[in-house]
Amino acid sequence: MIAAVGQFQRDPQNELTAEGITAAEAEGRYRGRRRLGSHGGPTPRFSPSK
């Protein structure tokens, strides 16, 4: 019985998550953070030491 209630709650949650991902992809902001440096993203504050 408790499992059925849990599944009942998960279904709408999964639908909302899918809708949010679709909207984010349409705006181009779904796949992680922007790249640093010359790739059009923010410039890094510190240079990595080699």
Legacy VTK file of the C-alpha trace (Angstrom):
# vtk DataFile Version 3.0
C-alpha trace
ASCII
DATASET POLYDATA
POINTS 50 float
0.000 0.000 0.000
2.759 2.465 0.936
4.651 1.587 -2.245
1.600 2.411 -4.332
1.319 5.846 -2.706
5.029 6.451 -3.310
4.667 5.528 -6.959
1.626 7.787 -7.230
3.739 10.694 -6.007
6.740 9.865 -8.207
4.841 9.887 -11.495
3.909 13.603 -11.451
7.355 14.453 -10.087
9.036 12.665 -12.996
6.794 14.492 -15.453
7.665 17.871 -13.930
11.369 17.017 -14.026
11.152 16.070 -17.706
9.311 19.315 -18.481
11.960 21.340 -16.643
14.795 19.623 -18.475
13.096 20.243 -21.820
12.632 23.929 -21.002
16.240 24.281 -19.841
17.572 22.606 -22.986
15.472 24.967 -25.118
17.141 27.904 -23.347
20.589 26.311 -23.718
21.326 26.017 -20.004
21.034 22.347 -19.157
24.441 20.727 -19.579
26.646 21.875 -16.716
28.670 25.012 -16.160
30.193 27.227 -18.815
33.688 26.550 -20.022
36.480 28.784 -18.806
38.826 30.911 -20.880
38.722 31.310 -24.639
35.582 29.220 -25.142
33.236 32.141 -24.597
32.773 31.588 -20.888
34.046 33.559 -17.927
37.782 33.986 -17.513
39.391 32.022 -14.694
40.460 33.968 -11.606
43.583 31.931 -10.976
45.947 30.258 -13.402
46.493 26.600 -12.672
50.017 25.948 -11.476
51.908 23.424 -13.539
LINES 1 51
50 0 1 2 3 4 5 6 7 8 9 10 11 12 13 14 15 16 17 18 19 20 21 22 23 24 25 26 27 28 29 30 31 32 33 34 35 36 37 38 39 40 41 42 43 44 45 46 47 48 49
